[in-house]
Amino acid sequence: MFSITQSGNFNNTERFVKNILSGSFGRTLQSAAQRGVAALAAATPVDSGLTAASWGYEISRSRGSWSIRWTNSHVENGFPVVIGLQYGHGTGTGGWVSGRDFINPAMRPIFEQIANDIWLEVTSA
């Protein structure tokens, strides 16, 4: 014969689930998204400044997951300018302007901070 005993409760688990459902991650991601916009704007190569000033973000939640999507609304002749800056683009005279990776270095510390902030929320729930 054997027996199983249990002690304690599920208070921490219940508090964690309530935090997720209440949108506390959304508040954390809102702050991170704003920091991301600032980092991207500061890192964007400046000619007129229009591309740097055109950063924004969208936060969405779906089936228990959250996502941040950073956007840039500066488009010229149907072409997103930020794509040309990041990856390069052709010129009107047949030349090529090489891209410069400015997005990844700017966002790396933002991603690290998001991971730390979310981990703190999870472990302190």
C-alpha positions, 0 to 999 in steps of 0.5 A: 500500500502507498499514499500520496500527500500534497501540501501547499496551494496553487496561489502563485500559479493562479496569480500568474494566470490572472496576470496574463489574462488581465493584460499585465504583459500588454503594459510591459510590451507597450513600454518596450514598443515605445523604447523600440520606436525611440531606438529605431528612430535614433539609429535610422540614417538621416537624410531628411529625417522623415524615415526616422520620424515614421516609426510606429508599432502595433501590439496584438494578442491572440490565443494567449500570445502577444506580439509587437510589430514595429512599422515604418510608414515612409514610402516613396514611389510605392517603395518602403524607404527603410527597406532600401536603407537596411538592404540596399536599393537601385538608383534611377541611373542604374547604380546600387546603394548598399544597405546598412544593417542599423535595425538589428543592432538598435533592437538587440538591447530592446529584445534583451530588455523585453526578455528580462521584463517578461521573465521578471513578471513570470517569476514574481507572479 
